[in-house]
């Protein structure tokens, strides 16, 4: 197959997707790499020519690569993931609206142009998790204990875009990250960036049917095939706090080969999403939970 990878400068040397590109090349496939924002791109020769079986994007939020991927989709080329699906999760305000409209377990979400605008919320809405609506990789995410700390001078600048805020979900300080590779589900636990005082931890963990079903629903709602879901366990059960297209897939066994095979399957299928909604708590095909079937009651989480 002939594939085109759009790789933003931030991920130029990142193992995901660089190692995936190397694996595909080793298997005999032709992979062209474009670096939006870092090189000249001749649109007529790359997008309109339609020489590629599929386009794959590894981007930062707000990066130019998504526009190019949308251009490829607009002229009928296959994209992995679907370009509209990526836009739906990269804008966290839009993602919150879509998730709530489809009944996913998500926190109440507020949006504002400035952090100080969240001071209008009642005191019992705090503590709040505040983050940029176009953020990625945990950038400028912070836990705000009360309205007086909204303009903390030591906080990382959030940028010029919209901000969102969600009530903090009490948890143990460890995030549960569920990764989906074309229907196969894997879970890892990792220290939350909101709890730097906890010892660093990262390991693969088994999935409960309830969490697997939620992760499958996320893929169906947003139309994603390669994605990650951040889940916290609060007093009322699992809560979805973030969705990422083409994440790191850290701690997934043989991740590079699995991602490469998933890209090929999706390219051959024309980029069609394979994940369908699943009833909770039962787990049904086609999503396949990899690992055990219980967490042993351990609480995971942190609104990253």
N, C-alpha and C positions, 0 to 999 in steps of 0.2 A: 504494500500500500504506500501511497504518498501522503504524508501528513504535514501540516503546518502548525508549529507551536509559536504562539505569541508570548514572549517572556519579558516581563517588565524588568527594568534595570535592577530593582531591589532583589530579584530572584535569579540574577544572571549566573551566580555561582552556587545556588541552593540545590541540595540534593534532590529535592522535589520541585521542579521537574527535570533537572539536568541528568540525573541518573536514569530516569525513565526514557529520556531521549536517547541516551547511550544504549539502553537495553533494546529499544525498538530498532535502532540502527544495527546492533549486533545480530538481531533476528532477520536482517535483510531488508528492512523497510526503509524507504527514503523519508527523511525528516528534514524539513527546512525550518530554520529558526529565525524569526523576526523579533527585533527588539524595539517596540514602540517607544518613542521618546529618546532613543539612543542611536538611531541610524535612519538614513533615508529609506523610505518605503515607496516603491512605485506601485500605486494602487491598481492601475490598469493591468500591470504585468502579474500582480499577485492575487488580488481579490477577483477582478472581473474575468481574468483568464480561466478561472475555475479548474486549475490543474490538480488540486488536492482532493483526496477522498474525505478528509475531515480537518477541521481547525480546532485547536485546543488552546485555552488561555490560562496563564498563570499571572494574575494581576494584583495590583494594590487597588484599594477603593479609589475611584476617581481617576485612575490611570487611563492613558489613551488606548490601551489595548482593547478595552471593552467596545469602544466605538468601532474599531477595525473588525472585531468579531461580529458585531451587529451588522456591519457592512457585508461581511461574507454571508451571513444568514439572509440578508435582504435580497441577495441575488440567487438564493436557493441552494447555497452550499451547506453541508453538514457541519454542525458545531458540537463540541463536547466540552462542557454542558451546553444546553440551550441558551442562547444569548439573552433572551428575555428572562429566563430563570435567574441568570447571574445578576442581572440588573435588579431583580426582585429581592435578592438577599444582600446585595452590596449596599443598598440604601436601607439602613436599619429601621428608619421610621416607616418606610413602606413595608418592610418585612414584618414589623410588629402588627400593622393593620391587617395584612394578609393572614398572618397566623391566627390572630384573634377572630377574624371573620370566618375562618374554617374550623374553629373550635379547638385549636391546639392549646395546651396548657402554657400560657405565657403570662408574665407579670403585666399589671396595668402600666401603660406607657404614656409619658408626657413628652412634648416637644417644645423647644424654645430656641430663639436665636442667640440668647445670652444665658449663661449659667445663673446669673442673679435673678432672672425671670422665674426660676423655680421657687423663689422665696414666697410666691403667692400660694403655694400649696400649704395645706394645714400641717401642723407640727407632727401629727401622727403618720404623715406620709414618709417621714424620715426614719432611719437613714435611707438615702437615695444612692443608686449607682448611676453616675452621670458619664456619658461617653459621646463622642462625635457620631452623627448618623452615618458618616462615610468612613468611619474608622476601620482599622484592621490591625491584626497582630497585637491586640491589647493596648494600642496607642491611646494615651490620654484618658484611659478608663480610671475612674476614682470613686471611692466610697466617701460620701458626704454625710457626716453624722447629723448635722442640723443646718438650718438656713444660714446661720452665721458663718459657715465654712464654704459656702458656694463660691466665693471669690478668693479662696485661699491663694496667697501670692506665690506659694511654693509649688502649685499645681502645674503640670505640663500643659503648654498651650494647646487647646483643642483644634485650632484652625479657624477658618472663616465660615464654615458651613453650619447646618442645623445641628442642635444637640438634642439628645433624648435622655430621659431619666426614668428609672424604674425603681419601685420600692425594693430594698434589699431583702432577699429571701434568706432567713437565718439558716445556717448550714455549718458543716464541720470544717470548711475552708479548703476542700478538695473538689475540683471540678471533675465531672464525668464527661468524657468526650466520646461520642459515638461516631464512627466513620462508616460510610457506605461506599462500596465499590461495586456499582452495577448490580445491586441487590444483596450483596454479602455485607453483613454488619459485624463490626468489631468495636470493642469498647476499651478505653484506657482511663485511668484516673491520674490526675495531675494537680499539683498545688495551684490554688487559685492565685492570680496576681493581686487580688484584693487582700490576701492573707500572707504577706511575705515573712511573717514571723514563724510560720509553720515550716518544719523541715522539708526540703525538696523531695518530691516523690513522683515517680512516673512508672506505671506498670500496666500491663494488659489485665483486664478483669472480665469475668463472665457477664452475660446480659440476662436480665429478667425478661420474661415475655412482655411485660408492660412497657419497659423501656424500648425494647425492640419494636413494638407496635408503634410507639410514638415516633421513633426515628423513621420508620417506614412511612408514616403519615406526612412527616416533614418533606420527604422526597416527592410524594404525590402532590402535596399542596403547592410546592414551589417548582415542580417539574425538573428536579435535579437527579443526576445519576452518580456523579462523583461529588461527595459532600461530607461535611462534618456537622454534628449537632452538639452544642454545649448544654448540658442538663445539670440542674442542681436538685438536691432532695431537700425540700422544705417541710414544714409541719404538715402540709396537706398533700405531700407526695411530690413526684417529679415535675419540674418546671423547665421549659425550654427558654434559655436566655440568649442564645446566639445560634446562627446558622452560617456556615462558610462553604463556598464553592471551592473545590480543589484545595483541600487543606494539606497539612504536612503528612498525615497518615502515620505519625510516629507510633511506635510500638506495635504496628500491624505486622504480623509475620510475613516475611518475604514481600514487603510492601512494594518495592520497585517493580518486580515481575507482575504482581497482582494488578497494580495500576496500569502497567503497560498492556496487559491482556484485556483489561476492562476498556481501555481506549480503543483497542482493535475491535472488540466486540461491538462497541457503540458506533464506531465508524462504519463497520459492515452493516449495521442495522439502520443506518441513516440518522443516528443520534436520538432515536426514540427512547423515551424514558421507560424503564422497566419496573420501577417501584410503584405499587398501587396502595391505596389506603387499606389499613388493616384494623379490624376491630380490636379494642382494648378490653381486657388484658391478653386475649388469646393471640398467638403468633401464627400467621398463615403465610403460605407462599405468595409471591415469589421471594420476598426478603428472607434471608437465611441468617439466623443468629449464629455466630461462630463462638464457641466456648461453652461455659456451663450455663446453668439456668437460675442462679440465685446470687445475690450479693451478701447473704447472711445478715441482713438487717443494717449494714453499714450505711451511714448517711454520707452522701457526696454533695459537693456543690460550691458555688461562688459565682455571682453574676459577673462573668468576665466580659 
